[in-house]
Amino acid sequence: MRDKLKILALVLGALGMTGTIAVTIMPMWKVTAFIGANLIVMEAEWLGLWMVCVRQADFYMQCKVYDSVLILPADIQAARGFMCASVVLSVVAFGVSIFGMRSTSCGRNKNVILIVSGCLFVIASLTVLIPVSWTTNTIVQDFYNPNVEQSLKREIGQALYLGFVTFVLLLAAGGIFLCRCKEDDHFEESFVPLEREKEEMNLVERTSSSNTYRKSQYV
């Protein structure tokens, strides 16, 4: 059962790593809000971390990389750094978990490797949650702010929804690795003294039986 849970954690970690890369690349962080005068606009604008895309009504889409980082809002600038860090952490965590699962070392050393992987998955999940939550909060505040023009209002894009799902996957993978490995360590710590106690009892029984046999021979 423990091995099956670790395999489940590995699968969740792989999905979370894939989701992290997808969220970082996807341009649909902020999308055009079709309210007021925007209802007659025949195009939708997508704003991502690296580029802005304009999708025409005839399904023609054109993307352009941002000319300068300085023109980006603070939440997008911070999201770039957080998401890049999350990609690195999730990839490293997945690699460490693969190494730990295939390791032929003793149980304690193997569990230490998987605990490190679990910690990296948890940190990666937090580095996804922070920019996704920050950007979502900014979109909601601007949407209900009467001082912001309707043409500048944005809605939550698909990348942010995927970001929340990715956070849950990475957190679940890290949590399973941490909980399972700690339970394995506790089991080994309680199992070793029992084995030693059994060995000592067997030794005492052998010694006593040997002494009895010798006395019977002497008589």
N, C-alpha and C positions, 0 to 999 in steps of 0.2 A: 504493500500500500504506500509506503514511504517513497519507493522508487517511482511509482506511478504519479504521485504528486509532484515529484521533482521533474519528471518528464512533462507534466502539465505546465509547470512553471517555465520550463524551457520553451515550450510552444507559445505561451503567453508573452514571454520575453521577445521571441522572434517576431510576433505580430506587433508588439509595441515598438520594436526597433524599426520595422517597416513603416508603421504609422508615423513615427517621428520624422523619418526621411521624407515621407509624403507631405506631411504638414509643412515642413520647411520649404519644400519646392513649390507647393500649390500656390497659385496667385489669388485664390478666393478667400482672403482674410477679411476684406471689407468689400461689400458689393453695393451697387446703386440701390437706394431706397426709392421705390416707385410710389411717391406720394405727391399730392398737389400737382404742380406743373410738370413733374417728371413723368406723369402718366402718358403724355403724348411723345415722349422721347423714344426714338426707335433704336436705342442702343443701351447696353449695360456696361458699366465700368467695374472692373475687378482690380483691387489693390492687394498686392502681396508683399512679401518681404524684400523681393529682389526686383520686381517689375510691376508695371501696370498694364492691364489688358483691356481692350475695348471690343465688345462683341456686338456686331451689327444684327439687325433683325433677320437678315438672310443667312445667319449662322456663320458669317465671315468674322474671324477674330484676328486682331493685330495686337502684338505685345511689344513693349518697349522697356528696356532696363532704365532704372532711375539715373538721371544725370549726375546727381550728387546725393550723398548721405545726409547732408545738412538740410535738405528740403523735406526730409521725412519727419513725421511727428515723433515725439519721444517714445511712445509705446512701440512703434515699429522699429525704431533704432535699437531699443533694448531687446525686442523680440529676436532680432538677428543674432545677437550674442548668445542669448539664452538657448535658442533652438540649435545653433551650431554646437554649443556645449552639450546639449542633450543628445545630439546625433553621435558625438564622440563617446559619451558615457554609455549610451545604449549599445553601441557596437562593441566597445571594450567589455561591457558586462556580459553580452551574449558570448563573446569569445572566451571569457574566463569561465562562464558556466559550461560551455562545451568542453573545455579543458578539464574542469572539475568532474564532469560526468564520466569522461573517458579515462580519468586518472586511475592508475593502478596502485597508488600509494595507500597507506593504511587509512582507516576510517576517519580518524581525527584530522589528519592533514587534508584529506579530501573535503571534509566538512568546512574547514577553514577557507578553502578556495571558494566553495559555494556560498559561504557567508559573505565573503568579499564581493562576489557577483551580486548577491541580494542587495547589499548596501549600494552598489553602483546603480542597480535598477531603481531603487527608491529615490536616489539623488536625481537620476535622469527623469523620473516622473515629476519631481518637483520643478525641475528646470523647464518642463513642458507646461505645467500648470500655471506658473507665474506669468509668462507672456500671454498665454491664451486667456487667462482671467483678466489681466490688465487691459488687453485689447477689447475684450468683450465689454468690460465696464466702461471704457472710453466711448465705444459705439452707442451703448445705451444712454449714457449721459448726454452725448451730443444729439441723439435722436429726440430726446425730450427737452432739450434746451431751446427755448424760443428765440434766443439770440443767434442761433446758428441757422444759416439760410437753408431752405429745403433742398436746394441743388447740391449742398455739401453734406447732407445727412446720408449716413450709410447704414446698412443692415449687416447682421452677423453672417459671415460667409461659411461655406461648407468646411473650409480648413479648420475653423475654430471648433465646430462640432466634432470633427475627427480628432482634434487635439484633446478634447475632454475624454473621448474614448481611449485614446492612446495613453493618457495619464492613468486611467483605471487599469489598463493592461499591464503597464510597467510596474505600477504599485502592487498589483496582485502577484506578479512574478517575483518581485523582490520580497514581498511578505511571505510567500510560500517557502522560498529558499531559506529565509531567516528562521522561520518557525520550525520547519522540518529538520534543519541541521542542528538547531539548538536541542530539539527533542532527541535527536540521534546521539548527541554528545552526552546528554543526561542519561540516556539508556545505557551507553557504554560505560559511563562512570559507575552506575549502579550494578552493571553486569559483571565487571571485572572483579570487584570484591567478592561477589557470590562465587565466581569461578575459583578464586583463590581459597575461599572457605571450604569449598567442596574438595579441592585438592588436599588441603590440610587434614580434613576429616578422613579422606581415603588413606592418607599417609599414616594417620594414627591407627586406623583399623588394621592396616597391613602390619604395623609394628606390633600391635597387641596380639594379633593372630600368630605372628612369628614367634613372639615370646611364649605363648601358650603351647605352641608346637614343640619348642625347645624343652620346656618343662616336662611335657609328656614323654619326650624321648629320654630325658634324664631319669625319670621314675622307671 
